Amino acid sequence: MSLTLAIFAIILAVTLAITYWAAKRTRTTSDFYAAGSSLTAAQNGFALAGDWCSAAAFLGFTGLTALYGMDGAFYALGPLVAFCTVLFMIAEPLRNAGKYTLGDIILYRMQTRPSLLAAITGTIVVNFAYLTPQMAGAGVLIRLLTGIPYDVAVVLVGIAMILYVAFGGMLATTWVQIVKAGLMLAAAVIVLALALGAVGFDPTALFGRAEAAYGAKFLAPGNYLKNPFDEVSLGLGYVLGLAGLPHVMTRFYTVPDAKTARRSVIWVMFLAGGFFLATTLLGLAATDLVGQDALRAADKGGNLTLPLLAQYLGGGAGSFGGELMLGFVSAVAVATILAVVSALTLSTSGAICHDFYVNWVRRGQVDERRQIQIARVSSVAIGVLAIALGILAQGINVAVLVILAICVAASANFPVLVLSLFWRRFNTGGVVGGILFGLVSSVVLALLGPAMRGADAIWPLVNPTVVSLPLGFLGAVLGTLLAGRDPANEARFDDVLLRVHTGLAADS
């Protein structure tokens, strides 16, 4: 796998050069957390595509389609619908009302310390639930592709992540995401062109061959998600959970205004939508050209489907073209993980340093230079903790952690965010109740479900969003009612509403 390592070394060198360039331009807190709010819609759209199209999408969705047919396509195309929620409900209010983090919005709306602490809790749980499987996935992927030991691979990924975030901040993370998104889209286009060329550039032929080989049931739902409520839960998790993912929300603070935020969502819808459509076709091509037996032999979960398809289309194992294609796709997959974990680290640093230390502990009384110093130190600490969690996660079913991230984001963060922006009576009790109900229900039900316990599951659903999301809203409403009326908070809501919809302050 020397070719894979060589290609990855080139990508790593380019991204480290970007980090060096960005570090010299990161002087203020706004630079560190929001790239100075200077990105264009296209730049932020590519970065959003890089944020969302993780290794799970790049490798996992292709494998799911290859092994389970249309259920894999449902996984792939769900996020495209999710960005509609972001576009119509979240993007503009976030840009107008916030500064760097979810905690900023909650503090601006409630102006109380308990509500801020609840928002910090939700952010950290989601981010580490998402970060840990990414680190574990990096270790497994690099070990399978290069032979490097799992622990060493996780440490290397963690070091690169720390360098990106601690020195370059959001500017470096953004441009790493843009480079990664460009490489990922290029890889998808190249492999897809070769795959379609093998069937006379007729996409429908891929469906016909899959049906002929595996039967009509392969193209029907229910091969992977046996329980219909799991399908509903998956859809809810995607459509509402994406809007509650902290590392996605922070992207809307990197642009100068709400109009640019909306346009950046349209960019990512086209970019991510095209990519996810490609993963469906690539999965069907791998089923036909490589075969399910070979895919399962390489990895039972199908995570090596795309590299194996690229190798086959390049001329097969042992040929220079095959090894070149395998090396390129594999290196892009590893770069994908690096970019995503960097964004998660930066978002977590914002919750710990900016929300907790600056706003909760010091009540905003920290100068710019000190804030950047604390942010960089917290990024290093988060990176070290992520490395440790990634190593400990070896051999554990980490799928439950990905489920937890999306589920908690939908069940806890989303209800609190939406009600903070649009319900006059919503108060601190509602923030605490929503986070508590959504967080506890999603974590407990996910841990009791099949993703963690397998055949011994006490709870039948892999993804509990269909239950935990209503509980999150219920907790928010009950908390609001039990806390009683807050006249000052309700009177301030007119100012909040003006800011959310126009970006103007009441006294402007």
N, C-alpha and C positions, 0 to 999 in steps of 0.2 A: 504493500500500500504506500510505497514511497512517493508515487505520483500524487495521491491524495494529500499527503503531508506537504508536498511542495506547493500545491495549489492553495492549500489552507494557509501556509506560511506567507504566501504573497498577499492573500486577503487580510491576514492579521497585520502584516506590515503596513498596508494601506490604511487600515482603520487606526492603527497606532499613530501614524503620521497625522491623520485627521485629529486625533486626540491632542497631539502636540500643538497643532494649529489652533484648536479650540481653546486650549488651556491659556494661551496668551491673550485670548479675547474674553475670558471669563473673569470679570472684575467685581461685579455686583451680585446681590442676591437674585435679582431678576435675570441676570445672565445665567446664573447657575441653575435655577429652577425652571426658567421659561425662555431661555435663549434670547432674552431681551425683548420678547414678543415681536420678533422681527421676521419671522418666517412667512413665505408666500403660501398661497393656498395649495399650489402644486407640491411645494416642499413638505408642507405639513401632511398633505394627502399621502405622499409616498412614505413618510415616517409613520403615519397611522397604519398604513398597509403593512409596514415592517413590524409595528407593535402587535397587530392582531394575527398576522400570518406566522404563527410560531412553528416550532418543529413538529408539534402535534398536527398542524395543518399540512405542512410541507410533506411530511412522511406518513403521519397517521391516517389522514383522510384518504389518501391514495390507497393505503393498505386496507382500510375498511371497505372501500368500494370493490377492491379486487377480491376480497374474501366474502363479503356479505351483500354485494350488489347495491340496490337503491338505498338501503339504510345508510350506507357510507355517503351517498350523495346528499341525503337529508342533513347529515352532520356538516357537510361542506357548504351547502347553500343556505343554511340557517343564518349564519352571520350576515349575509347580504341583507336579509330582512331586518336584522337587528340594527343595522345602520340607519334604517328608516326611522326607528325610534329615536336614535341619537340626533338625526337631522331635524325632525319635527318637534321634539320635546326638550332636548338637552343642550345641544351645541351653543345656541345663541344665549340662553340664560346663564350657562356656565361661564361663557366668555365675559358677559356683562357684569355678573355678580361676584365672581371669584378673583383670586389673585394667583395662587399657585396650586392649591390642594382642595379636596373636599372639605377639610376642616375649616378652610377660609370661609366657605359659603355658609356652613353651619354657624360659625362664630358671628359672621355678619348678620345672619338672620336672627339668632337667639341672644347673642351677646352674654352667654353664660358659660362658665367653666365645665359643668357636668356635661352639657351638650357637646362641647368640643372634645372632651375625653371619650365620649361614646363614639364620635366620628373617627377619632384616632384608632380606637380599638377595631372598628370595622375595617378600616384601611389596612392595618397591619395584618389582621387575620387573612384577609383576601390575598394580600401580596405574598405572604409567606406560603400560603396554600398553593399559590400559582408558581412561586419561585422554586420551591423544593422539588417538584417533579421535573421542572426544566433542568435543574442541576443534575438530578438523577438520570434524566434522559440523555444529557450530554455525556455523562460517564459511560453509559451503556453504548451509545452510538459510537463514541470515539474508540472504545475498547473493541467493538465489533469490526470497525473499519480499519483500524491501525494497529491493533494489538497492544496499545498502551494500557497499563493496568487501570482499573476503574478509579481507584483513589487518586492516582496521579492525574488522570483526565479531569476529574472534578476540581482538583486544586488548580490546574492550569486554566480552566474556564473561569474559576473564581478570581484568579489574579488578573486576567484580562478584563473582567467585569469591573474590578476595583479601579484599574487604571483608567478605563473609559469614564467612569462616573466621578471619581474623586478629583481628577485633574481637569477633565473637559466639561463636566456638568451636562446640562441639557443640550448645549450646542454640539458637543461631541457625540452624545447619545443619538441626537437627531440625524446627524450625517452618517453615523454608522448604520442607523436604520434605513436611510435612503440608499446607501450603497448595497446593503443587504437586500432590500426590496427589489432594486434593479437587478441584482444577480439572480434572485429567486425567480423573478418574472422571466428573465432571459433563459434560465434553465428550463422553466416550464414550457416556453415557446419552442425551444430547440428540441426537447424530448417529444413534445406533442407533434411537431412537424414531422419528425422521424416516424412516430407511431402512426400518424395518419397516412404517411407515405407508404407504409406497409400494407394498408388496406385501400389503396387507390384514392386517398383523400376523401373518403366517404365516412363521416362520423357514425352514420346509422349502421354501417357494417359492424362496428364494434359491439353495438347492442345485439345485432343479429347473431354474431358469433358467440357471444356470451350466453344467449338464450339457447342456441343449438348445443352448446357444450354442457350447460348446467341446468337447463330447463327454464320454463317460464317463471317459476317461483323465484329464481335468482333476481329477476327484475321487479319483483313485488316487495312491498314493505313487510317487515316482521322477521327477517332472517337474523338480525342482530338484536333489535329491541323487541322482545317477545310480548311484553306487556304494553297494551295501548296507552296506558297512563304514563309510561316512560317516554313515549313519543311526545305526548302533550307536555310533559315536564321538561323534556329537552328543548322543545320550542319556546316555552316560557323562559327557561334559563337563558337561552340565547338572546331572545328579543328584548328582555328587560335586564339581563345580567350584564351585557356589554356596556349598557349605559351606566352601570354601577361599578365598573372596574376602574380603580383609581389611576392606574398607569395609562389608561385610555383617556380618562377625564383631563389629566394634566396637559394633554396635547392641545386643548383648546385655549390654553393660556400662552402658547408660543406664537400666536398670530396677533396682529395689531388691532383687530376689531371683529365684531360679530359676523359681518358679511363674509370676511375671509374664513372664519370658522365654519360657516355653512358651506362655502365653496370647497373647503378642504374635505368635508364629509362626502361631497359629491365625487371628488377625485378618488377617495378610497373606495367608494361603492363600485366604481368602474374597475379600479385596479384589483381589489380583492374579489369582486364578483367574477371577473375574467379568470383570475387565478383559480378560484374554487371550482369554476366550471371545468377548467383544465384538469383538476385533480380527479374529477369524475371520469372523464374520458381516458386519462392515463391509467386509472384503476382498471377500467374495462380492457384497455390494451394489454396491461400486464396479465390479466386473467387469461387472455387469449394467447399471447405470445410467450410468456414465461411459464404460466400454469400455476394453479393454486398449490400443488404439491411442492413445487420448488420454492414458492414464496414462504410456505409454512416451514419448510426445512431450514430456511435461512433465519427466520424469526417467526415464532408462533403467532405473534400479534400482527404480522404483516408490515412491520415498521421499515423493512428494507425493500419494500416493493418498488419504490421509485428508483433507488440506486441500481437494483437488479434489472429493471426495465431499461434504464439508460445504458447499462453494460451490454445488454442483449442487442439493443438498437445500434450501438457503436461497433458491433462486429463480434460480440460474445467474449466470454472469459478467455484471457490469454492474448487477445489481439490488442494492438496499440490503441485503436479507436475505442474498443470496449473499455479498456482501462482508463483512457482519457475521460470518457463520458462518466464512468463510475467515480473517478477522482473529482471531477468538477461538481457533480451533483452532491457527492458526500461532503465536500468542502463547503458548499453553499449551505447544506443542512447544519453543519457545525456553526457556521457564521450566523445562521438564523437564531440558534440558541443563544449565542453571545449577545446578539442585539436585544433579544427579548429580556434576558436576565438583567441587562444594563438598565433598561427602562423600568423594570420592577424595582431594582435597587434604588434608582433615583426617586421613584415615587415613595418608597418606604422611608428613605432619608428625609423627604419632605414632611412625612407624618411625624417622624421622631424628632427631627431638629426644628423645623419651622413651626409645626403645630404644637408639639408637646413642650419642647424646651423654650422656644422663643415666646409663643403665645400663651401656653398654659402655665409654665413655671415662672418665666420672667415677665409675663404680661406685656410682651412687645418691646420691652426696654433692653434691646440688644443692638449694637451698632452693626453696620453692614459688614465690616471686615471680620468681626467676631462671628457673625452668622455663617459666613462662608467657611471659616475655619472649623466651626462645629459641624457644618454640613459635610465637609470632607472627612472629618474623623468618623462621623456616623456612617458614611458610605463604606469606609474601611471595615468598621465593626459589623455592619450588615453583611458585607461580602464574606467575612470570616465565618459568621454564623450560617450563612447560606452554604458555604463549603462543608461545614460540619453536618448540617442537616442533609445535604446531598449524599455525603458518605454514609450517614446512618440509614438513609432510605434505600440503600442497596438491597435488593432482594425483596423489598416490601412492595405490595401492590399500590403504586403511587397514583393509579387512576382515580382513586377516591379523593386525592388532594386537588386534582384538576376540577373534579365535580364540585368539591367544596368551594373552590374559588369562584366559579360561575354562580353556584347556588347561593352562597353568602352575599355576593354582589347583588343578585336579584332580590334576595329575601330581606336583607338588612339595609344595604346602602341605597338601593333604588327607592324603596318607599320613603325613607327619610329625606332623600334628595328632592323627590318630586313634591312631597307635602311641604317641605321647607320653602320651596319656590312658589307654590300655588295655593296653599291653604292658610287663610288669615289666622284661624284660631290655633294652629299648630304651635306647640310650645316645647320647652325643654323636656317635660315629662314624655312627650310624644317621641322625641329623638331617642331618649334612653330606652323607652318601651319598644320602639321599632327595632333598634339595633339589638336589644336583648332577645326579644322573641325570634327575630329572624336569624340571628347568629346561633342561638342555642338549638333551635329546631332543625336548622340545616345541618349543623355539625353532628348532632345526636343521630338524626335519621340517616345521614350518609354513613356514619360509622356502623350503624346496625344493618345497613343494606348489603346487597350482593357484591358491590365493588370492593368492600373490605372483608366480608365474612364468607363470600362465595355461597356454597350450598347450605351453609349453616346460618344464612341471613335470617334475622328476626323481622326485618322490614322488607317488603317485596320490591321496592323501586330502587333502581340504580341512582337516579337523580330525584331527590325529594322536593324539587322546587314547586311542584303542583300543590304541595301541602305547606311548605315553609314560607312561600311567598304570601299567601293569604294570612298566615300567622304573623308575618312581619308587618303587614298593613294593620292587622287587628291590634298588635302590640302598640303600634304608633297611635292609633285612634284611642285605645283604652288609656294609654299613658297620658295623652292630651286631656281627656275628659277627667281622669282621676286627679291630675295636677291642678285642675281648676282654671278659671279665666285669668289671663294675664293682660290687663288693659294696656300696659305700656308696650308689650310685644305686639299686640294686635294693632295698636295705633301706628307702630313703626312699619307695619306691613305695606302701607301705601307707598312708602319710600322704597321698600324692597321691590314691590311690583313695578314701579317706575324704572328702577335700575335694571331689573331683569329684562324688561321688554325694550328698553331704549338705550341702556348704558349710561343714562344721565343720572346724576345725583339730584336729590330733591331741592337742594339749595343752589343749583347751577342756573 
